[in-house]
Amino acid sequence: MTRAERNEQPDAPTRRDRMRPLELLGLAGAVGVFAGLVVGLATREWILAAIFFGVIFIVSLVVLAMLSLAASAPDEKLPGQGEEPPAGH
């Protein structure tokens, strides 16, 4: 998409915005694989390692997504934000 086309479509997401979910999945996958390998090599029970991989993958994915939402600045104000409270309160 050229810059001129992007200017015509102000709501079109950038390439970085489109790749964000893949980055989160990749990072959560790497954390899960690391945890699975540590458990698998320590206990030699690969079923247990697969369970740990799945649990750690899901937990890290949720935590990374929540941190991503908390760290990003809002683009627009929500209704009720920035309004002054009534004078009597």
N, C-alpha and C positions, 0 to 999 in steps of 0.2 A: 504494500500500500504506500503510495507516495505521500509526501507531506501535504500536497494540495488536496488529495482525497481525504486525508485525516482532518484537515481544516474544515472540509465540507460536512463531515460527520463528527461533531464534537463528542458524542456519546460513545464512539467506537473505542473499545479497549486497546491499549497499546500491546505490543508483543510481550513486554515485561509483565503486564497484568494477566495476559493469557497463560504465561508460563508459571505463574505463581503456584497453582495447585500441584503441578508436577514437581516443583522444588520442594514443597512440603511433603509430598509422597516419597520422594527420593531420600530426603533427610530422615524421615520417620522409618523408612525401610532400612537405611544404614544403621540407625540406632537399634532396630529390631534384630538385624543380622548379627550385630556385635554382641547383643545380649544372648541371642541363641547360640552363637559360637562359644561364648564364655561358659554358659551352662552345659552345653554339649561336651566340651572338652574337659570340664571339671567333673562331670558326673558319668559321662559315657552313656547316658540315657538319651537317645535322640528324640524320642517321643516327648519327653519333658522339655528338651531344648526347643522343639517345634511349638509347644504350648507357650513357653516363655517368649519366643519370637512373636507369636500372634498377640499376646497380651501387651507386651512392650510396644509393638508396632501401633496398636490401637491407642494406647495411652499417650504415647509420644505424638501421634498425629493429632489427637484432640488438644493436647497442651500447646503444640506449635501453632495450631489454628487459632486458639484463643489468644495466644501471645501476638500473633499476626494481627488479629482484629483490634486488640488493645493498643498496639503500637501505631497503627495507621491513623492518620488524621482524617476526620470526617470531611467530606467534600461539601456537604450542605447542612444547614441547620435543621434540626428536627423541630416539629411544631412545639411551641412552648419554650424553646431555648432562647435566651437573650432578652426575654421580656421582663420588664420591671414588675415587681410585685405591687399589688394595690397599696395605696397610701395609708389605709387604715390598719395595716397588719404589720 
